Amino acid sequence: MQKQKLWSLLFLFVPIFSVVIFIVAPSQGWWLPENVSSFGADVDHLFMVILWIVTVAFIGTQALLVYSLFKYGSRGGKAF
């Protein structure tokens, strides 16, 4: 495997690691502090909705980046 394709695998590892942390963190109590107000649950829900939206966008852009690096990474120095 060429050196350029190995870099694309590094860019693939980052989103996988991020998604695993995203799934594991709430069950371990790493995300949010205890609710001490009447609207704390609403704020937590909004946080999770925004986090899901950003996660989907992040995975999409990283997938496109890895695909581009894997497909076009071995052009031999040609920019376009």
N, CA and C of each residue as an Amber inpcrd file, in Angstrom:
protein
   240
   0.8530000  -1.1830000   0.0000000   0.0000000   0.0000000   0.0000000
   0.8930000   1.2380000   0.0000000   0.5210000   2.2180000  -0.7630000
   1.3360000   3.4120000  -0.8880000   1.2140000   4.2970000   0.3420000
   2.2150000   5.1460000   0.5110000   2.2670000   6.0260000   1.6790000
   1.0690000   6.9650000   1.7350000   0.6160000   7.4810000   0.5890000
  -0.5270000   8.3890000   0.5600000  -1.7950000   7.6900000   1.0300000
  -1.9440000   6.4340000   0.7090000  -3.1390000   5.6960000   1.1220000
  -3.1160000   5.3960000   2.6210000  -1.9330000   5.2890000   3.1990000
  -1.8450000   5.1080000   4.6430000  -2.3330000   6.3540000   5.3750000
  -2.0670000   7.5410000   4.8240000  -2.5740000   8.7720000   5.4240000
  -4.0920000   8.8040000   5.3960000  -4.6890000   8.2760000   4.3390000
  -6.1490000   8.2640000   4.2820000  -6.7260000   7.3700000   5.3720000
  -6.0260000   6.3210000   5.7330000  -6.4950000   5.4630000   6.8250000
  -6.4380000   6.1850000   8.1660000  -5.4650000   7.0690000   8.3400000
  -5.4150000   7.8860000   9.5510000  -6.6420000   8.7890000   9.6250000
  -7.0020000   9.3930000   8.5050000  -8.1850000  10.2400000   8.4710000
  -9.4620000   9.4320000   8.6330000  -9.4250000   8.1460000   8.3930000
 -10.5650000   7.2720000   8.6370000 -10.6670000   6.9140000  10.1200000
  -9.5320000   6.7660000  10.7850000  -9.5190000   6.3990000  12.1990000
 -10.1300000   7.4820000  13.0800000  -9.8740000   8.7410000  12.7770000
 -10.3510000   9.8520000  13.6050000 -11.8750000   9.8650000  13.7340000
 -12.6490000   9.7990000  12.6400000 -14.1040000   9.7930000  12.8220000
 -14.6170000   8.5380000  13.5060000 -13.9810000   7.4020000  13.2740000
 -14.4170000   6.1790000  13.9500000 -14.2120000   6.3230000  15.4540000
 -13.0570000   6.8210000  15.8540000 -12.7740000   7.0400000  17.2680000
 -13.7680000   8.0320000  17.8700000 -14.0650000   9.1020000  17.1310000
 -15.0020000  10.1180000  17.6240000 -16.4010000   9.5540000  17.8270000
 -16.8630000   8.7330000  16.9140000 -18.1990000   8.1440000  17.0370000
 -18.2430000   7.1840000  18.2180000 -17.1880000   6.4190000  18.4210000
 -17.1520000   5.5020000  19.5690000 -17.2300000   6.2950000  20.8750000
 -16.4790000   7.3660000  20.9760000 -16.5420000   8.2130000  22.1730000
 -17.9300000   8.8110000  22.3290000 -18.5250000   9.2430000  21.2290000
 -19.8700000   9.8250000  21.2470000 -20.8990000   8.8210000  21.7720000
 -20.7360000   7.5580000  21.4600000 -21.6760000   6.5290000  21.9090000
 -21.4080000   6.1280000  23.3650000 -20.1460000   6.0240000  23.7430000
 -19.7850000   5.5420000  25.0760000 -19.9320000   6.6240000  26.1530000
 -19.6370000   7.8650000  25.8280000 -19.5620000   8.9310000  26.8340000
 -20.8390000   9.1320000  27.6420000 -22.0370000   9.1830000  27.0500000
 -23.2260000   9.3980000  27.8880000 -23.4620000   8.2940000  28.9160000
 -23.1660000   7.0570000  28.5480000 -23.3910000   5.9640000  29.4970000
 -22.3820000   5.9850000  30.6440000 -21.2490000   6.6210000  30.4480000
 -20.2280000   6.7170000  31.4930000 -20.3540000   7.9820000  32.3340000
 -21.2860000   8.8730000  31.9660000 -21.4700000  10.1060000  32.7070000
 -20.4290000  11.1710000  32.4090000 -19.8230000  11.1270000  31.2110000
 -18.7730000  12.0710000  30.8620000 -19.3130000  13.3720000  30.2840000
 -20.5570000  13.4000000  29.8220000 -21.0360000  14.5520000  29.0650000
 -21.5010000  15.7060000  29.9300000 -22.6230000  15.5280000  30.5510000
 -23.3190000  16.6580000  31.1390000 -23.3720000  16.5570000  32.6590000
 -23.3360000  17.6980000  33.3330000 -23.4700000  17.6640000  34.7950000
 -24.9170000  17.3880000  35.2000000 -25.1250000  17.1700000  36.4610000
 -26.4620000  16.9060000  36.9870000 -27.3490000  18.1410000  36.8080000
 -28.6140000  17.9140000  36.4280000 -29.5600000  19.0130000  36.2770000
 -29.9320000  19.5680000  37.6470000 -29.7750000  20.8700000  37.8150000
 -30.1330000  21.5100000  39.0760000 -31.1940000  22.5890000  38.8780000
 -31.7220000  22.6930000  37.6710000 -32.7610000  23.6780000  37.4030000
 -33.9300000  23.0090000  36.6920000 -35.0250000  23.7250000  36.5940000
 -36.2250000  23.1620000  35.9720000 -36.0770000  23.0270000  34.4570000
 -35.2050000  23.7840000  33.8330000 -35.0350000  23.7100000  32.3790000
 -33.7650000  22.9570000  31.9750000 -33.1160000  22.3010000  32.9060000
 -31.8930000  21.5570000  32.6130000 -32.1060000  20.4360000  31.6120000
 -33.2350000  19.7490000  31.7010000 -33.5160000  18.6580000  30.7590000
 -33.6790000  19.1950000  29.3360000 -34.2830000  20.3780000  29.1940000
 -34.4440000  20.9770000  27.8640000 -33.0900000  21.3630000  27.2640000
 -32.2200000  21.8990000  28.0820000 -30.8850000  22.2660000  27.6130000
 -30.1090000  21.0080000  27.2140000 -30.2020000  19.9570000  28.0110000
 -29.5270000  18.7030000  27.6880000 -30.0480000  18.1190000  26.3800000
 -31.3600000  18.1860000  26.1850000 -31.9530000  17.6670000  24.9480000
 -31.4600000  18.4670000  23.7450000 -31.4280000  19.7810000  23.8540000
 -30.9310000  20.6270000  22.7700000 -29.4640000  20.3110000  22.4710000
 -28.6790000  20.1060000  23.5040000 -27.2790000  19.7380000  23.3200000
 -27.1600000  18.4490000  22.5190000 -27.9590000  17.4470000  22.8680000
 -27.8930000  16.1600000  22.1710000 -28.3650000  16.2820000  20.7180000
 -29.3900000  17.0820000  20.4630000 -29.8630000  17.2710000  19.0810000
 -28.7680000  17.9170000  18.2340000 -28.1550000  18.9740000  18.7590000
 -27.0800000  19.6430000  18.0300000 -25.8980000  18.6940000  17.8420000
 -25.5860000  17.9050000  18.8470000 -24.4800000  16.9550000  18.7470000
 -24.7320000  15.9230000  17.6540000 -25.9450000  15.4290000  17.5370000
 -26.2810000  14.4640000  16.4800000 -26.1560000  15.0990000  15.0950000
 -26.6290000  16.3270000  14.9510000 -26.5360000  17.0040000  13.6540000
 -25.0730000  17.2030000  13.2560000 -24.2680000  17.6570000  14.1940000
 -22.8520000  17.8760000  13.9140000 -22.1380000  16.5490000  13.6450000
 -22.5240000  15.5000000  14.3470000 -21.9090000  14.1860000  14.1340000
 -22.1810000  13.6690000  12.7340000 -23.4050000  13.7990000  12.2730000
 -23.7420000  13.3470000  10.9170000 -22.9510000  14.1420000   9.8810000
 -22.8650000  15.4630000  10.0540000 -22.0940000  16.2950000   9.1240000
 -20.6050000  15.9250000   9.1680000 -20.0870000  15.6730000  10.3660000
 -18.6770000  15.3060000  10.5200000 -18.3740000  13.9850000   9.8290000
 -19.2180000  12.9980000  10.0200000 -19.0020000  11.6910000   9.3940000
 -19.0750000  11.8100000   7.8750000 -20.0230000  12.6010000   7.3830000
 -20.1370000  12.7920000   5.9400000 -18.9150000  13.4480000   5.3310000
 -18.4300000  14.5090000   5.9570000 -17.2570000  15.1830000   5.4090000
 -16.0010000  14.3300000   5.5380000 -15.8700000  13.5880000   6.6140000
 -14.7060000  12.7140000   6.7620000 -14.7410000  11.5650000   5.7680000
 -15.9310000  11.0260000   5.5060000 -16.0590000   9.9610000   4.5060000
 -15.6580000  10.4820000   3.1260000 -16.0890000  11.6850000   2.7860000
 -15.7160000  12.2850000   1.5080000 -14.2080000  12.5380000   1.4450000
 -13.6260000  12.9770000   2.5470000 -12.1840000  13.2070000   2.5940000
 -11.4090000  11.9070000   2.3910000 -11.8050000  10.8560000   3.0800000
 -11.1130000   9.5710000   2.9570000 -11.2580000   9.0260000   1.5400000
 -12.4470000   9.1390000   0.9730000 -12.6660000   8.6760000  -0.4010000
 -11.7540000   9.4440000  -1.3640000 -11.7030000  10.7610000  -1.2180000
 -10.8730000  11.5770000  -2.1070000  -9.3950000  11.2440000  -1.9520000
  -8.9470000  11.0880000  -0.7150000  -7.5440000  10.7410000  -0.4900000
  -7.2080000   9.3720000  -1.0630000  -8.1090000   8.4360000  -0.9150000
  -7.8440000   7.0870000  -1.3930000  -7.8680000   7.0270000  -2.9140000
  -8.7890000   7.7450000  -3.5150000  -8.9220000   7.6970000  -4.9750000
  -7.8710000   8.5480000  -5.6810000  -7.6330000   9.7610000  -5.1830000
  -6.7660000  10.6980000  -5.8880000  -5.4150000  10.9010000  -5.2140000
  -5.1090000  10.1480000  -4.1710000  -3.8810000  10.3610000  -3.4280000
  -2.6160000   9.9080000  -4.1250000  -2.7100000   9.0810000  -5.1300000
  -1.5120000   8.5390000  -5.7610000  -1.3600000   9.0500000  -7.1900000
  -1.5600000  10.3270000  -7.3930000  -1.4700000  10.8990000  -8.7470000
  -0.0350000  11.2470000  -9.1360000   0.9100000  11.0300000  -8.2790000
   2.3010000  11.2700000  -8.6360000   2.6950000  12.7380000  -8.6950000
   2.1540000  13.5490000  -7.8150000   2.5360000  14.9470000  -7.7490000
   1.7180000  15.8760000  -8.6070000   0.7780000  15.3680000  -9.3690000
  -0.0740000  16.2230000 -10.1980000  -1.1430000  16.8670000  -9.3250000
  -1.2410000  18.1800000  -9.4090000  -2.2370000  18.8900000  -8.5940000
  -3.6460000  18.6850000  -9.1260000  -3.8060000  18.7190000 -10.4460000
  -5.1360000  18.5390000 -11.0370000  -5.0530000  17.6660000 -12.2670000
